[in-house]
C-alpha cells in the first residue's frame, strides 16, 4: 500500500534526522540554530507519520 510505503520513507528520514541531531549535540560548539531546525523537521515528520497511521485505521 502506498501509505505504508510513505510511512516507512518518513520513518527513515526521521531516523536520519535523529542521527544528525545527536551528531550536532556531541560537537564541541553545537549550532543552536541548526539543532532547532533539525528538531523542527523531525517533529514535522513525526506528525505526518501519525496522521498517515491514523488514516490506516
mmCIF file of the N, C-alpha and C atoms, coordinates in Angstrom:
data_MODEL
# 
_entry.id   MODEL 
# 
loop_
_atom_site.group_PDB 
_atom_site.id 
_atom_site.type_symbol 
_atom_site.label_atom_id 
_atom_site.label_alt_id 
_atom_site.label_comp_id 
_atom_site.label_asym_id 
_atom_site.label_entity_id 
_atom_site.label_seq_id 
_atom_site.pdbx_PDB_ins_code 
_atom_site.Cartn_x 
_atom_site.Cartn_y 
_atom_site.Cartn_z 
_atom_site.occupancy 
_atom_site.B_iso_or_equiv 
_atom_site.pdbx_formal_charge 
_atom_site.auth_seq_id 
_atom_site.auth_comp_id 
_atom_site.auth_asym_id 
_atom_site.auth_atom_id 
_atom_site.pdbx_PDB_model_num 
ATOM 1   N N  . UNK A 1 1  ? 0.843  -1.183 0.000  1.00 0.00 ? 1  UNK A N  1 
ATOM 2   C CA . UNK A 1 1  ? 0.000  0.000  0.000  1.00 0.00 ? 1  UNK A CA 1 
ATOM 3   C C  . UNK A 1 1  ? 0.885  1.243  0.000  1.00 0.00 ? 1  UNK A C  1 
ATOM 4   N N  . UNK A 1 2  ? 0.490  2.255  -0.740 1.00 0.00 ? 2  UNK A N  1 
ATOM 5   C CA . UNK A 1 2  ? 1.291  3.467  -0.895 1.00 0.00 ? 2  UNK A CA 1 
ATOM 6   C C  . UNK A 1 2  ? 1.466  4.219  0.420  1.00 0.00 ? 2  UNK A C  1 
ATOM 7   N N  . UNK A 1 3  ? 0.431  4.219  1.255  1.00 0.00 ? 3  UNK A N  1 
ATOM 8   C CA . UNK A 1 3  ? 0.512  4.945  2.525  1.00 0.00 ? 3  UNK A CA 1 
ATOM 9   C C  . UNK A 1 3  ? 1.566  4.307  3.428  1.00 0.00 ? 3  UNK A C  1 
ATOM 10  N N  . UNK A 1 4  ? 1.582  2.979  3.460  1.00 0.00 ? 4  UNK A N  1 
ATOM 11  C CA . UNK A 1 4  ? 2.566  2.281  4.289  1.00 0.00 ? 4  UNK A CA 1 
ATOM 12  C C  . UNK A 1 4  ? 3.987  2.554  3.807  1.00 0.00 ? 4  UNK A C  1 
ATOM 13  N N  . UNK A 1 5  ? 4.183  2.616  2.502  1.00 0.00 ? 5  UNK A N  1 
ATOM 14  C CA . UNK A 1 5  ? 5.494  2.930  1.941  1.00 0.00 ? 5  UNK A CA 1 
ATOM 15  C C  . UNK A 1 5  ? 5.907  4.347  2.324  1.00 0.00 ? 5  UNK A C  1 
ATOM 16  N N  . UNK A 1 6  ? 4.964  5.257  2.285  1.00 0.00 ? 6  UNK A N  1 
ATOM 17  C CA . UNK A 1 6  ? 5.245  6.650  2.670  1.00 0.00 ? 6  UNK A CA 1 
ATOM 18  C C  . UNK A 1 6  ? 5.630  6.729  4.144  1.00 0.00 ? 6  UNK A C  1 
ATOM 19  N N  . UNK A 1 7  ? 4.945  5.976  4.983  1.00 0.00 ? 7  UNK A N  1 
ATOM 20  C CA . UNK A 1 7  ? 5.269  5.959  6.412  1.00 0.00 ? 7  UNK A CA 1 
ATOM 21  C C  . UNK A 1 7  ? 6.692  5.428  6.632  1.00 0.00 ? 7  UNK A C  1 
ATOM 22  N N  . UNK A 1 8  ? 7.048  4.372  5.905  1.00 0.00 ? 8  UNK A N  1 
ATOM 23  C CA . UNK A 1 8  ? 8.412  3.826  6.014  1.00 0.00 ? 8  UNK A CA 1 
ATOM 24  C C  . UNK A 1 8  ? 9.446  4.858  5.562  1.00 0.00 ? 8  UNK A C  1 
ATOM 25  N N  . UNK A 1 9  ? 9.157  5.547  4.463  1.00 0.00 ? 9  UNK A N  1 
ATOM 26  C CA . UNK A 1 9  ? 10.074 6.579  3.960  1.00 0.00 ? 9  UNK A CA 1 
ATOM 27  C C  . UNK A 1 9  ? 10.247 7.689  4.997  1.00 0.00 ? 9  UNK A C  1 
ATOM 28  N N  . UNK A 1 10 ? 9.143  8.142  5.565  1.00 0.00 ? 10 UNK A N  1 
ATOM 29  C CA . UNK A 1 10 ? 9.204  9.188  6.584  1.00 0.00 ? 10 UNK A CA 1 
ATOM 30  C C  . UNK A 1 10 ? 9.956  8.701  7.818  1.00 0.00 ? 10 UNK A C  1 
ATOM 31  N N  . UNK A 1 11 ? 9.760  7.431  8.169  1.00 0.00 ? 11 UNK A N  1 
ATOM 32  C CA . UNK A 1 11 ? 10.481 6.851  9.307  1.00 0.00 ? 11 UNK A CA 1 
ATOM 33  C C  . UNK A 1 11 ? 11.984 6.850  9.079  1.00 0.00 ? 11 UNK A C  1 
ATOM 34  N N  . UNK A 1 12 ? 12.392 6.570  7.865  1.00 0.00 ? 12 UNK A N  1 
ATOM 35  C CA . UNK A 1 12 ? 13.818 6.603  7.515  1.00 0.00 ? 12 UNK A CA 1 
ATOM 36  C C  . UNK A 1 12 ? 14.378 8.010  7.659  1.00 0.00 ? 12 UNK A C  1 
ATOM 37  N N  . UNK A 1 13 ? 13.641 8.965  7.136  1.00 0.00 ? 13 UNK A N  1 
ATOM 38  C CA . UNK A 1 13 ? 14.081 10.361 7.236  1.00 0.00 ? 13 UNK A CA 1 
ATOM 39  C C  . UNK A 1 13 ? 14.105 10.819 8.689  1.00 0.00 ? 13 UNK A C  1 
ATOM 40  N N  . UNK A 1 14 ? 13.130 10.370 9.477  1.00 0.00 ? 14 UNK A N  1 
ATOM 41  C CA . UNK A 1 14 ? 13.049 10.700 10.897 1.00 0.00 ? 14 UNK A CA 1 
ATOM 42  C C  . UNK A 1 14 ? 14.291 10.170 11.617 1.00 0.00 ? 14 UNK A C  1 
ATOM 43  N N  . UNK A 1 15 ? 14.683 8.933  11.318 1.00 0.00 ? 15 UNK A N  1 
ATOM 44  C CA . UNK A 1 15 ? 15.874 8.336  11.931 1.00 0.00 ? 15 UNK A CA 1 
ATOM 45  C C  . UNK A 1 15 ? 17.136 9.086  11.532 1.00 0.00 ? 15 UNK A C  1 
ATOM 46  N N  . UNK A 1 16 ? 17.219 9.488  10.275 1.00 0.00 ? 16 UNK A N  1 
ATOM 47  C CA . UNK A 1 16 ? 18.388 10.233 9.803  1.00 0.00 ? 16 UNK A CA 1 
ATOM 48  C C  . UNK A 1 16 ? 18.490 11.578 10.529 1.00 0.00 ? 16 UNK A C  1 
ATOM 49  N N  . UNK A 1 17 ? 17.346 12.221 10.742 1.00 0.00 ? 17 UNK A N  1 
ATOM 50  C CA . UNK A 1 17 ? 17.354 13.489 11.477 1.00 0.00 ? 17 UNK A CA 1 
ATOM 51  C C  . UNK A 1 17 ? 17.760 13.263 12.927 1.00 0.00 ? 17 UNK A C  1 
ATOM 52  N N  . UNK A 1 18 ? 17.311 12.175 13.504 1.00 0.00 ? 18 UNK A N  1 
ATOM 53  C CA . UNK A 1 18 ? 17.691 11.843 14.881 1.00 0.00 ? 18 UNK A CA 1 
ATOM 54  C C  . UNK A 1 18 ? 19.210 11.693 14.978 1.00 0.00 ? 18 UNK A C  1 
ATOM 55  N N  . UNK A 1 19 ? 19.795 11.013 14.001 1.00 0.00 ? 19 UNK A N  1 
ATOM 56  C CA . UNK A 1 19 ? 21.255 10.856 13.966 1.00 0.00 ? 19 UNK A CA 1 
ATOM 57  C C  . UNK A 1 19 ? 21.948 12.201 13.815 1.00 0.00 ? 19 UNK A C  1 
ATOM 58  N N  . UNK A 1 20 ? 21.426 13.056 12.944 1.00 0.00 ? 20 UNK A N  1 
ATOM 59  C CA . UNK A 1 20 ? 22.018 14.379 12.725 1.00 0.00 ? 20 UNK A CA 1 
ATOM 60  C C  . UNK A 1 20 ? 21.931 15.224 13.992 1.00 0.00 ? 20 UNK A C  1 
ATOM 61  N N  . UNK A 1 21 ? 20.821 15.128 14.705 1.00 0.00 ? 21 UNK A N  1 
ATOM 62  C CA . UNK A 1 21 ? 20.659 15.868 15.962 1.00 0.00 ? 21 UNK A CA 1 
ATOM 63  C C  . UNK A 1 21 ? 21.689 15.383 16.983 1.00 0.00 ? 21 UNK A C  1 
ATOM 64  N N  . UNK A 1 22 ? 21.814 14.077 17.096 1.00 0.00 ? 22 UNK A N  1 
ATOM 65  C CA . UNK A 1 22 ? 22.784 13.512 18.045 1.00 0.00 ? 22 UNK A CA 1 
ATOM 66  C C  . UNK A 1 22 ? 24.200 13.969 17.692 1.00 0.00 ? 22 UNK A C  1 
ATOM 67  N N  . UNK A 1 23 ? 24.521 13.911 16.400 1.00 0.00 ? 23 UNK A N  1 
ATOM 68  C CA . UNK A 1 23 ? 25.854 14.321 15.948 1.00 0.00 ? 23 UNK A CA 1 
ATOM 69  C C  . UNK A 1 23 ? 26.106 15.798 16.272 1.00 0.00 ? 23 UNK A C  1 
ATOM 70  N N  . UNK A 1 24 ? 25.124 16.635 16.007 1.00 0.00 ? 24 UNK A N  1 
ATOM 71  C CA . UNK A 1 24 ? 25.273 18.074 16.270 1.00 0.00 ? 24 UNK A CA 1 
ATOM 72  C C  . UNK A 1 24 ? 25.434 18.334 17.768 1.00 0.00 ? 24 UNK A C  1 
ATOM 73  N N  . UNK A 1 25 ? 24.682 17.594 18.583 1.00 0.00 ? 25 UNK A N  1 
ATOM 74  C CA . UNK A 1 25 ? 24.739 17.816 20.032 1.00 0.00 ? 25 UNK A CA 1 
ATOM 75  C C  . UNK A 1 25 ? 26.076 17.389 20.639 1.00 0.00 ? 25 UNK A C  1 
ATOM 76  N N  . UNK A 1 26 ? 26.763 16.458 19.999 1.00 0.00 ? 26 UNK A N  1 
ATOM 77  C CA . UNK A 1 26 ? 28.035 15.991 20.530 1.00 0.00 ? 26 UNK A CA 1 
ATOM 78  C C  . UNK A 1 26 ? 29.217 16.821 20.046 1.00 0.00 ? 26 UNK A C  1 
ATOM 79  N N  . UNK A 1 27 ? 28.962 17.749 19.138 1.00 0.00 ? 27 UNK A N  1 
ATOM 80  C CA . UNK A 1 27 ? 30.032 18.638 18.689 1.00 0.00 ? 27 UNK A CA 1 
ATOM 81  C C  . UNK A 1 27 ? 30.409 19.584 19.815 1.00 0.00 ? 27 UNK A C  1 
ATOM 82  N N  . UNK A 1 28 ? 31.679 19.965 19.896 1.00 0.00 ? 28 UNK A N  1 
ATOM 83  C CA . UNK A 1 28 ? 32.100 20.897 20.962 1.00 0.00 ? 28 UNK A CA 1 
ATOM 84  C C  . UNK A 1 28 ? 31.355 22.233 20.927 1.00 0.00 ? 28 UNK A C  1 
ATOM 85  N N  . UNK A 1 29 ? 31.076 22.733 19.745 1.00 0.00 ? 29 UNK A N  1 
ATOM 86  C CA . UNK A 1 29 ? 30.376 24.021 19.622 1.00 0.00 ? 29 UNK A CA 1 
ATOM 87  C C  . UNK A 1 29 ? 29.109 23.795 18.794 1.00 0.00 ? 29 UNK A C  1 
ATOM 88  N N  . UNK A 1 30 ? 28.126 23.157 19.413 1.00 0.00 ? 30 UNK A N  1 
ATOM 89  C CA . UNK A 1 30 ? 26.885 22.845 18.704 1.00 0.00 ? 30 UNK A CA 1 
ATOM 90  C C  . UNK A 1 30 ? 26.200 24.123 18.235 1.00 0.00 ? 30 UNK A C  1 
ATOM 91  N N  . UNK A 1 31 ? 25.665 24.069 17.049 1.00 0.00 ? 31 UNK A N  1 
ATOM 92  C CA . UNK A 1 31 ? 24.953 25.203 16.454 1.00 0.00 ? 31 UNK A CA 1 
ATOM 93  C C  . UNK A 1 31 ? 23.483 25.130 16.880 1.00 0.00 ? 31 UNK A C  1 
ATOM 94  N N  . UNK A 1 32 ? 23.102 26.033 17.779 1.00 0.00 ? 32 UNK A N  1 
ATOM 95  C CA . UNK A 1 32 ? 21.742 26.014 18.316 1.00 0.00 ? 32 UNK A CA 1 
ATOM 96  C C  . UNK A 1 32 ? 20.682 26.225 17.246 1.00 0.00 ? 32 UNK A C  1 
ATOM 97  N N  . UNK A 1 33 ? 20.973 27.051 16.271 1.00 0.00 ? 33 UNK A N  1 
ATOM 98  C CA . UNK A 1 33 ? 20.014 27.313 15.199 1.00 0.00 ? 33 UNK A CA 1 
ATOM 99  C C  . UNK A 1 33 ? 19.812 26.051 14.362 1.00 0.00 ? 33 UNK A C  1 
ATOM 100 N N  . UNK A 1 34 ? 20.900 25.387 14.042 1.00 0.00 ? 34 UNK A N  1 
ATOM 101 C CA . UNK A 1 34 ? 20.813 24.126 13.277 1.00 0.00 ? 34 UNK A CA 1 
ATOM 102 C C  . UNK A 1 34 ? 20.055 23.065 14.079 1.00 0.00 ? 34 UNK A C  1 
ATOM 103 N N  . UNK A 1 35 ? 20.357 22.959 15.372 1.00 0.00 ? 35 UNK A N  1 
ATOM 104 C CA . UNK A 1 35 ? 19.657 21.988 16.213 1.00 0.00 ? 35 UNK A CA 1 
ATOM 105 C C  . UNK A 1 35 ? 18.156 22.259 16.232 1.00 0.00 ? 35 UNK A C  1 
ATOM 106 N N  . UNK A 1 36 ? 17.797 23.505 16.371 1.00 0.00 ? 36 UNK A N  1 
ATOM 107 C CA . UNK A 1 36 ? 16.377 23.875 16.404 1.00 0.00 ? 36 UNK A CA 1 
ATOM 108 C C  . UNK A 1 36 ? 15.690 23.483 15.096 1.00 0.00 ? 36 UNK A C  1 
ATOM 109 N N  . UNK A 1 37 ? 16.350 23.742 13.978 1.00 0.00 ? 37 UNK A N  1 
ATOM 110 C CA . UNK A 1 37 ? 15.784 23.417 12.664 1.00 0.00 ? 37 UNK A CA 1 
ATOM 111 C C  . UNK A 1 37 ? 15.658 21.906 12.478 1.00 0.00 ? 37 UNK A C  1 
ATOM 112 N N  . UNK A 1 38 ? 16.678 21.165 12.878 1.00 0.00 ? 38 UNK A N  1 
ATOM 113 C CA . UNK A 1 38 ? 16.622 19.704 12.765 1.00 0.00 ? 38 UNK A CA 1 
ATOM 114 C C  . UNK A 1 38 ? 15.486 19.139 13.610 1.00 0.00 ? 38 UNK A C  1 
ATOM 115 N N  . UNK A 1 39 ? 15.338 19.648 14.816 1.00 0.00 ? 39 UNK A N  1 
ATOM 116 C CA . UNK A 1 39 ? 14.271 19.175 15.705 1.00 0.00 ? 39 UNK A CA 1 
ATOM 117 C C  . UNK A 1 39 ? 12.898 19.535 15.147 1.00 0.00 ? 39 UNK A C  1 
ATOM 118 N N  . UNK A 1 40 ? 12.789 20.708 14.528 1.00 0.00 ? 40 UNK A N  1 
ATOM 119 C CA . UNK A 1 40 ? 11.517 21.116 13.921 1.00 0.00 ? 40 UNK A CA 1 
ATOM 120 C C  . UNK A 1 40 ? 11.152 20.169 12.776 1.00 0.00 ? 40 UNK A C  1 
ATOM 121 N N  . UNK A 1 41 ? 12.138 19.859 11.942 1.00 0.00 ? 41 UNK A N  1 
ATOM 122 C CA . UNK A 1 41 ? 11.903 18.936 10.833 1.00 0.00 ? 41 UNK A CA 1 
ATOM 123 C C  . UNK A 1 41 ? 11.509 17.553 11.334 1.00 0.00 ? 41 UNK A C  1 
ATOM 124 N N  . UNK A 1 42 ? 12.187 17.094 12.386 1.00 0.00 ? 42 UNK A N  1 
ATOM 125 C CA . UNK A 1 42 ? 11.889 15.778 12.951 1.00 0.00 ? 42 UNK A CA 1 
ATOM 126 C C  . UNK A 1 42 ? 10.458 15.729 13.483 1.00 0.00 ? 42 UNK A C  1 
ATOM 127 N N  . UNK A 1 43 ? 10.049 16.776 14.175 1.00 0.00 ? 43 UNK A N  1 
ATOM 128 C CA . UNK A 1 43 ? 8.689  16.835 14.709 1.00 0.00 ? 43 UNK A CA 1 
ATOM 129 C C  . UNK A 1 43 ? 7.655  16.853 13.581 1.00 0.00 ? 43 UNK A C  1 
ATOM 130 N N  . UNK A 1 44 ? 7.947  17.594 12.528 1.00 0.00 ? 44 UNK A N  1 
ATOM 131 C CA . UNK A 1 44 ? 7.031  17.658 11.384 1.00 0.00 ? 44 UNK A CA 1 
ATOM 132 C C  . UNK A 1 44 ? 6.850  16.268 10.763 1.00 0.00 ? 44 UNK A C  1 
ATOM 133 N N  . UNK A 1 45 ? 7.948  15.531 10.619 1.00 0.00 ? 45 UNK A N  1 
ATOM 134 C CA . UNK A 1 45 ? 7.866  14.169 10.070 1.00 0.00 ? 45 UNK A CA 1 
ATOM 135 C C  . UNK A 1 45 ? 7.058  13.266 10.992 1.00 0.00 ? 45 UNK A C  1 
ATOM 136 N N  . UNK A 1 46 ? 7.292  13.388 12.290 1.00 0.00 ? 46 UNK A N  1 
ATOM 137 C CA . UNK A 1 46 ? 6.556  12.558 13.251 1.00 0.00 ? 46 UNK A CA 1 
ATOM 138 C C  . UNK A 1 46 ? 5.055  12.823 13.150 1.00 0.00 ? 46 UNK A C  1 
ATOM 139 N N  . UNK A 1 47 ? 4.695  14.091 13.066 1.00 0.00 ? 47 UNK A N  1 
ATOM 140 C CA . UNK A 1 47 ? 3.280  14.449 12.959 1.00 0.00 ? 47 UNK A CA 1 
ATOM 141 C C  . UNK A 1 47 ? 2.671  13.895 11.672 1.00 0.00 ? 47 UNK A C  1 
ATOM 142 N N  . UNK A 1 48 ? 3.429  13.973 10.582 1.00 0.00 ? 48 UNK A N  1 
ATOM 143 C CA . UNK A 1 48 ? 2.927  13.449 9.307  1.00 0.00 ? 48 UNK A CA 1 
ATOM 144 C C  . UNK A 1 48 ? 2.752  11.931 9.382  1.00 0.00 ? 48 UNK A C  1 
ATOM 145 N N  . UNK A 1 49 ? 3.701  11.243 10.013 1.00 0.00 ? 49 UNK A N  1 
ATOM 146 C CA . UNK A 1 49 ? 3.576  9.794  10.158 1.00 0.00 ? 49 UNK A CA 1 
ATOM 147 C C  . UNK A 1 49 ? 2.350  9.435  11.000 1.00 0.00 ? 49 UNK A C  1 
ATOM 148 N N  . UNK A 1 50 ? 2.123  10.166 12.074 1.00 0.00 ? 50 UNK A N  1 
ATOM 149 C CA . UNK A 1 50 ? 0.963  9.895  12.926 1.00 0.00 ? 50 UNK A CA 1 
ATOM 150 C C  . UNK A 1 50 ? -0.344 10.123 12.171 1.00 0.00 ? 50 UNK A C  1 
ATOM 151 N N  . UNK A 1 51 ? -0.391 11.151 11.353 1.00 0.00 ? 51 UNK A N  1 
ATOM 152 C CA . UNK A 1 51 ? -1.580 11.431 10.547 1.00 0.00 ? 51 UNK A CA 1 
ATOM 153 C C  . UNK A 1 51 ? -1.843 10.286 9.572  1.00 0.00 ? 51 UNK A C  1 
ATOM 154 N N  . UNK A 1 52 ? -0.798 9.821  8.912  1.00 0.00 ? 52 UNK A N  1 
ATOM 155 C CA . UNK A 1 52 ? -0.947 8.720  7.956  1.00 0.00 ? 52 UNK A CA 1 
ATOM 156 C C  . UNK A 1 52 ? -1.367 7.428  8.651  1.00 0.00 ? 52 UNK A C  1 
ATOM 157 N N  . UNK A 1 53 ? -0.777 7.163  9.816  1.00 0.00 ? 53 UNK A N  1 
ATOM 158 C CA . UNK A 1 53 ? -1.135 5.949  10.564 1.00 0.00 ? 53 UNK A CA 1 
ATOM 159 C C  . UNK A 1 53 ? -2.613 5.998  10.974 1.00 0.00 ? 53 UNK A C  1 
ATOM 160 N N  . UNK A 1 54 ? -3.094 7.163  11.358 1.00 0.00 ? 54 UNK A N  1 
ATOM 161 C CA . UNK A 1 54 ? -4.489 7.314  11.761 1.00 0.00 ? 54 UNK A CA 1 
ATOM 162 C C  . UNK A 1 54 ? -5.415 7.026  10.575 1.00 0.00 ? 54 UNK A C  1 
ATOM 163 N N  . UNK A 1 55 ? -4.987 7.385  9.374  1.00 0.00 ? 55 UNK A N  1 
ATOM 164 C CA . UNK A 1 55 ? -5.797 7.132  8.184  1.00 0.00 ? 55 UNK A CA 1 
ATOM 165 C C  . UNK A 1 55 ? -5.890 5.647  7.861  1.00 0.00 ? 55 UNK A C  1 
ATOM 166 N N  . UNK A 1 56 ? -4.892 4.874  8.299  1.00 0.00 ? 56 UNK A N  1 
ATOM 167 C CA . UNK A 1 56 ? -4.891 3.435  8.033  1.00 0.00 ? 56 UNK A CA 1 
ATOM 168 C C  . UNK A 1 56 ? -5.895 2.693  8.898  1.00 0.00 ? 56 UNK A C  1 
ATOM 169 N N  . UNK A 1 57 ? -6.233 3.280  10.045 1.00 0.00 ? 57 UNK A N  1 
ATOM 170 C CA . UNK A 1 57 ? -7.115 2.583  10.994 1.00 0.00 ? 57 UNK A CA 1 
ATOM 171 C C  . UNK A 1 57 ? -8.521 3.124  10.975 1.00 0.00 ? 57 UNK A C  1 
# 
